[in-house]
Every structure is written in C-alpha cells, then in structure tokens.
Amino acid sequence: MGRLTVSLCGLEMDNPVIPASGTFGFGYEFAEIYDINCLGTFSFKGTTREPRFGNPTPRIAECPAGMINAVGLQNPGVEKVIAEELPKLKKVFHKKVMANVSGFSVEDYAYTCERLDAEEQVGWLEVNISCPNVHGGGMSFGTEPKAAAEVTRAVKKVTDKPVIMKLSPNVTDITAIARACEDAGADGLSLINTLQGMRIDLRTRRPVIANTMGGVSGPAIFPVALRMVWQVCRAVKIPVVGMGGIASAEDVLEMMMAGAAAVEVGAANLTDPRACEKIIADLPEAMDRYGIRTLSELK
C-alpha cells in the first residue's frame, strides 16, 4: 500500500480523491485535459431511468465563495449511459467507476441500480436521495429516515456491489437519516449534497435562476460539510465519503481527520478542470508538513 492508498467499502483506491457527480461528466471529457487514471475513482453524471432535459435556463448563478446550480439531473437515461457513455469511458479510464443514480420513485431507483450493477466497470453505486419523492408530495427521499431506508432496502435487494447513499444537508438531524440508511443495509454514505440557496437580480428584481432556488456548492459550504461528516462518522460504523467545498490538499486532510474514508471534489472542477489532478499531486507535500506518514493512519 502506498502513502495515499485508501479503502472504500472493501475496494482499494490509489488515493482518496473522487470528482463529484455532476462536475465531471462521464469522464472522457476531462481525459482530453489530463490522464484521469491518476484519480482514486470518479462519480459520473447523475443517471435516471428515463432521459431528462433538466430544468429551464438559466441554471447557474454565482455567489461569494461558491455557486448555485439547478441543472435538474440532465442526462440521457440509463440505457444510453450503458450503451454509449460507458464504452467511451472504458477507453480512457482503467479503474472501477462510481455510478451516481437518481430517481423519482423507489421503483426508479431499483431499476436503474439493477441495470448499472450488471456493468463490469461500475465498482460502487452512489444513490442520490435528494430527489423529490413523487409519491410523497414532492418531499425528498433523503429528508425523512423512513423514506431513506425504503430506497436503501430496495436498491440492496437488486445489487451485489457496494451501495453508498448520498445524503442531503437540508435536514434537521442528518445523523438520523444516516443511521436509517445503515440499518437498511447501506454499505457506505456520502455527504453533503448541496445546500439550498438563491440569488436575485437587482436590475430585474427577479430570481437569477429560472427554478428560483438551487444548490449552493463551493468553499463557502466547507465548514458545514465538515461538521456534518464529523457527526455522521460518529453515529455510524460504515464508511463515509466527505464532500462539500473541498478545493485543496489541506481540505482533503481536514475532511479525513473528521472521519471520512475518501473525499469528493465538486465545484472546484468547474473553476479549474485540473483541480483534482493538482490536489492529488499536492497531497504528499501537505502530509509531510503535518507529520502524516499515510492517509490510512488518519482513519
């Protein structure tokens, strides 16, 4: 094992750095910029059962130390992802990839996860439960322990690969959701997803984003993410992937000191396409500065 090697749900990774879903496409776009095989893995674009165009534009707004997005899960649907996107990815990425799955019903989640579970290159299934529950009046699956557990159980019934439930921070007690997912059989958790926010255009006096509100990401949310990862890591026994505002090697170390087994880097990829490559390159020097021999000793 190398200095940067970590294990996530039983699968070894060369390092803990994972580009977050929605910020790295299906990988091959970034492979034109650098060799993405330097990554631990990456979480590909959120995939749903049916194709989705996403929300109306504009979908992006700037904010201090971050951004707001309301893309709306635009993707070609799971069948096209399997038939077209994964074969293109396989040509440039030679490691296991993390498949990010979203849905609008329990049945949607189970179907999409079962289809992706059969794909050889998929190593983990990251299940985003921040989507509206169409049978629950628009409530997100991830805001209520019972609903989160229901999705977890349904996915675990149809998959053999590690299932990582991606949690929403827009809740009163994230540890209750985390424990519900663990009790329902989740192999791991990832958090946090974006916080809700909005901007208003002073000239038009209307919201900047067509959807009114969107998800806040970027360095501004790092302290909130760190706090929630700390809380969840002390509430469950399964591994946690920490994310939210990570933009440097020091942020990675801090998140792992909070208890994370690995980290995801999101908005930083949109401001600098080589962000993850640079973070990985900077990690050994940062570890030396703080007397850290291996990342595994932080856990």
C-alpha positions as CSV (number, residue, x, y, z in Angstrom):
1,M,0.0,0.0,0.0
2,G,1.2,3.5,-0.9
3,R,1.0,6.6,1.3
4,L,-2.2,7.8,-0.4
5,T,-3.9,4.4,-0.7
6,V,-7.3,4.1,0.9
7,S,-10.1,1.5,1.0
8,L,-13.7,2.3,0.3
9,C,-16.4,-0.3,1.0
10,G,-13.8,-3.0,0.5
11,L,-12.4,-1.7,-2.8
12,E,-8.8,-0.3,-2.7
13,M,-8.1,3.1,-4.3
14,D,-4.7,4.6,-5.2
15,N,-5.8,7.8,-3.4
16,P,-9.0,9.2,-1.8
17,V,-9.8,11.9,-4.4
18,I,-13.1,11.4,-6.3
19,P,-14.6,14.1,-8.6
20,A,-18.2,14.5,-7.6
21,S,-21.2,13.6,-9.8
22,G,-22.4,16.5,-11.9
23,T,-19.0,18.1,-12.1
24,F,-17.0,15.6,-14.2
25,G,-19.5,14.4,-16.9
26,F,-18.8,10.8,-17.9
27,G,-15.0,11.3,-17.5
28,Y,-13.8,11.1,-21.1
29,E,-14.4,14.9,-21.5
30,F,-11.7,15.5,-18.8
31,A,-9.4,12.8,-20.3
32,E,-8.7,15.3,-23.1
33,I,-7.1,17.6,-20.5
34,Y,-5.1,15.1,-18.3
35,D,-4.8,11.4,-17.5
36,I,-7.8,10.8,-15.3
37,N,-6.3,7.4,-14.2
38,C,-4.5,9.4,-11.5
39,L,-7.9,9.7,-9.7
40,G,-8.9,7.3,-7.0
41,T,-12.2,7.0,-9.0
42,F,-14.9,9.4,-10.0
43,S,-18.7,9.6,-9.7
44,F,-20.2,10.0,-13.1
45,K,-23.1,12.2,-14.1
46,G,-26.4,11.6,-12.1
47,T,-28.3,8.9,-14.1
48,T,-32.1,8.3,-14.1
49,R,-34.3,5.6,-15.5
50,E,-35.6,7.9,-18.4
51,P,-33.7,10.6,-20.3
52,R,-34.1,14.1,-18.7
53,F,-33.6,17.5,-20.3
54,G,-33.3,19.1,-16.9
55,N,-34.6,22.5,-15.6
56,P,-35.2,25.6,-17.7
57,T,-32.3,28.1,-18.1
58,P,-30.6,30.0,-16.6
59,R,-29.5,27.2,-14.3
60,I,-26.3,28.7,-12.8
61,A,-25.7,31.7,-10.5
62,E,-22.5,32.9,-8.9
63,C,-22.3,33.7,-5.2
64,P,-19.4,34.6,-2.8
65,A,-17.0,31.7,-2.5
66,G,-19.2,29.4,-4.5
67,M,-22.0,28.9,-7.0
68,I,-25.7,27.9,-7.2
69,N,-26.9,25.4,-9.7
70,A,-30.3,24.0,-10.7
71,V,-29.4,21.8,-13.6
72,G,-32.1,19.3,-12.8
73,L,-30.4,15.9,-13.5
74,Q,-30.0,16.4,-17.2
75,N,-28.8,13.0,-18.6
76,P,-29.5,10.6,-21.5
77,G,-31.1,7.9,-19.3
78,V,-29.6,4.7,-18.1
79,E,-30.0,2.7,-21.3
80,K,-28.0,5.2,-23.3
81,V,-25.4,5.6,-20.5
82,I,-24.8,1.8,-20.7
83,A,-24.9,1.6,-24.5
84,E,-22.9,4.8,-25.3
85,E,-21.3,6.5,-22.3
86,L,-19.6,3.6,-20.5
87,P,-18.0,2.2,-23.7
88,K,-16.4,5.6,-24.4
89,L,-15.3,5.9,-20.7
90,K,-13.7,2.4,-20.8
91,K,-11.3,3.6,-23.5
92,V,-9.8,6.3,-21.2
93,F,-10.4,5.1,-17.6
94,H,-9.0,1.8,-16.5
95,K,-10.3,1.7,-12.9
96,K,-13.7,1.0,-11.3
97,V,-16.0,3.9,-11.6
98,M,-18.7,5.1,-9.2
99,A,-22.2,5.2,-10.8
100,N,-24.4,8.0,-9.4
101,V,-28.1,7.2,-9.5
102,S,-31.2,9.4,-9.0
103,G,-34.9,8.6,-9.2
104,F,-38.4,9.9,-8.6
105,S,-39.8,6.7,-7.1
106,V,-38.5,3.7,-5.2
107,E,-39.1,1.7,-8.4
108,D,-37.0,4.1,-10.4
109,Y,-34.0,3.7,-8.1
110,A,-34.2,0.0,-8.0
111,Y,-34.5,-0.4,-11.8
112,T,-31.6,2.0,-12.6
113,C,-29.3,0.5,-9.9
114,E,-30.0,-3.1,-11.1
115,R,-29.1,-2.1,-14.7
116,L,-25.8,-0.4,-13.6
117,D,-24.9,-3.1,-11.1
118,A,-24.5,-5.5,-14.1
119,E,-21.8,-3.3,-15.7
120,E,-18.3,-4.6,-15.1
121,Q,-16.6,-1.2,-14.8
122,V,-19.1,0.0,-12.1
123,G,-17.4,-0.5,-8.7
124,W,-19.8,1.4,-6.4
125,L,-23.4,2.7,-6.7
126,E,-23.8,6.1,-5.2
127,V,-27.6,6.7,-4.7
128,N,-28.7,10.3,-4.5
129,I,-31.7,10.5,-2.3
130,S,-32.1,14.3,-2.6
131,C,-34.6,13.9,-5.4
132,P,-38.3,14.6,-5.0
133,N,-40.4,11.6,-3.9
134,V,-43.3,11.7,-6.4
135,H,-45.4,9.5,-4.1
136,G,-44.7,11.7,-1.1
137,G,-45.9,15.1,-2.2
138,G,-42.6,16.3,-3.5
139,M,-40.6,15.6,-0.3
140,S,-37.0,14.4,-0.9
141,F,-36.3,10.8,0.0
142,G,-33.3,12.0,1.9
143,T,-35.2,14.3,4.3
144,E,-37.1,11.5,6.2
145,P,-35.5,8.4,7.8
146,K,-38.3,6.0,6.7
147,A,-38.2,7.1,3.1
148,A,-34.3,7.0,3.0
149,A,-34.4,3.4,4.4
150,E,-37.1,2.3,1.9
151,V,-34.9,3.4,-1.0
152,T,-31.8,1.7,0.6
153,R,-33.6,-1.6,1.1
154,A,-35.0,-1.6,-2.5
155,V,-31.6,-1.0,-4.0
156,K,-29.8,-3.5,-1.9
157,K,-32.3,-6.2,-3.0
158,V,-31.2,-5.9,-6.6
159,T,-27.5,-5.2,-6.3
160,D,-24.3,-7.0,-5.3
161,K,-22.0,-4.1,-5.4
162,P,-21.4,-1.6,-2.6
163,V,-24.2,0.9,-2.2
164,I,-23.3,4.4,-1.0
165,M,-26.3,6.6,-0.1
166,K,-25.8,10.3,-0.8
167,L,-27.4,12.4,1.9
168,S,-28.9,15.9,1.8
169,P,-27.8,18.5,4.3
170,N,-31.3,20.2,4.1
171,V,-32.5,18.3,7.2
172,T,-32.7,19.0,11.0
173,D,-30.7,15.9,12.0
174,I,-28.5,14.3,9.4
175,T,-27.4,11.5,11.8
176,A,-31.0,10.2,11.9
177,I,-31.0,9.8,8.1
178,A,-27.5,8.2,8.2
179,R,-28.5,5.6,10.8
180,A,-31.7,4.8,8.9
181,C,-29.6,4.0,5.8
182,E,-27.1,2.0,7.8
183,D,-29.8,-0.1,9.4
184,A,-31.4,-0.7,6.0
185,G,-28.2,-2.2,4.7
186,A,-26.2,0.7,3.1
187,D,-22.5,-0.1,2.6
188,G,-21.4,3.5,2.9
189,L,-22.6,7.1,2.9
190,S,-21.6,10.2,1.0
191,L,-22.3,13.8,2.2
192,I,-23.1,16.5,1.9
193,N,-25.1,17.3,-1.2
194,T,-25.7,21.0,-1.9
195,L,-27.4,23.4,0.4
196,Q,-30.5,25.3,-0.8
197,G,-30.0,28.9,-1.9
198,M,-31.0,31.6,-4.3
199,R,-29.9,35.0,-5.8
200,I,-32.0,37.9,-7.0
201,D,-31.0,40.1,-10.0
202,L,-31.3,43.7,-8.7
203,R,-32.0,45.1,-12.2
204,T,-34.9,42.7,-13.0
205,R,-35.9,42.2,-9.3
206,R,-36.4,38.5,-10.1
207,P,-34.5,35.4,-9.1
208,V,-31.4,34.8,-11.2
209,I,-32.2,31.1,-11.6
210,A,-35.3,30.1,-13.6
211,N,-36.1,27.5,-11.0
212,T,-35.9,30.2,-8.3
213,M,-33.7,28.1,-5.9
214,G,-30.8,25.9,-6.5
215,G,-28.0,24.0,-4.7
216,V,-25.1,26.0,-3.2
217,S,-21.7,24.5,-3.5
218,G,-18.1,25.7,-3.3
219,P,-15.7,26.7,-0.5
220,A,-18.4,28.6,1.4
221,I,-20.1,25.3,2.5
222,F,-16.9,23.5,3.6
223,P,-17.4,24.2,7.4
224,V,-20.9,22.9,7.2
225,A,-19.9,19.8,5.3
226,L,-17.0,19.1,7.7
227,R,-19.4,19.4,10.7
228,M,-21.9,17.0,9.2
229,V,-19.3,14.5,8.2
230,W,-17.9,14.6,11.8
231,Q,-21.3,14.0,13.2
232,V,-22.2,11.2,10.9
233,C,-18.8,9.4,11.3
234,R,-19.5,9.2,15.0
235,A,-23.1,8.0,14.5
236,V,-22.5,5.1,12.1
237,K,-20.0,2.3,11.6
238,I,-20.0,2.2,7.8
239,P,-17.5,4.3,5.7
240,V,-18.3,7.9,4.8
241,V,-17.2,9.9,1.7
242,G,-16.9,13.5,2.7
243,M,-17.6,16.4,0.2
244,G,-18.7,20.0,0.1
245,G,-16.3,22.8,-0.8
246,I,-13.1,20.8,-1.0
247,A,-10.6,22.7,-3.1
248,S,-7.1,21.8,-1.7
249,A,-4.9,19.0,-0.3
250,E,-5.3,20.6,3.1
251,D,-9.1,20.4,2.8
252,V,-8.8,16.7,2.0
253,L,-6.7,16.1,5.1
254,E,-9.1,18.0,7.3
255,M,-12.1,16.1,5.9
256,M,-10.3,12.8,6.6
257,M,-9.4,13.9,10.1
258,A,-13.2,14.4,10.6
259,G,-13.6,10.7,9.8
260,A,-14.1,10.5,6.0
261,A,-12.7,7.4,4.3
262,A,-12.4,9.3,1.0
263,V,-13.5,12.7,-0.4
264,E,-15.3,14.1,-3.4
265,V,-14.4,17.3,-5.1
266,G,-17.2,19.1,-6.9
267,A,-17.3,22.9,-7.7
268,A,-13.5,23.1,-7.9
269,N,-13.6,21.1,-11.1
270,L,-15.8,23.7,-12.7
271,T,-13.4,26.6,-11.9
272,D,-10.3,24.6,-12.7
273,P,-10.7,21.4,-14.8
274,R,-7.3,20.2,-13.4
275,A,-8.3,20.7,-9.8
276,C,-8.3,17.0,-8.8
277,E,-5.0,16.3,-10.5
278,K,-3.4,19.2,-8.6
279,I,-4.9,18.1,-5.3
280,I,-3.5,14.6,-5.7
281,A,-0.1,16.0,-6.6
282,D,-0.1,18.3,-3.6
283,L,-1.1,15.7,-1.1
284,P,2.3,14.1,-0.2
285,E,3.8,17.6,0.5
286,A,0.8,18.6,2.6
287,M,1.1,15.3,4.5
288,D,4.8,15.9,5.2
289,R,4.0,19.4,6.6
290,Y,1.7,17.9,9.2
291,G,3.7,14.8,10.0
292,I,1.3,12.3,8.3
293,R,3.0,9.2,7.0
294,T,0.0,7.5,5.4
295,L,-3.6,8.6,4.9
296,S,-4.8,5.3,6.4
297,E,-3.5,6.4,9.8
298,L,-6.0,9.3,9.8
299,K,-9.0,7.0,9.9
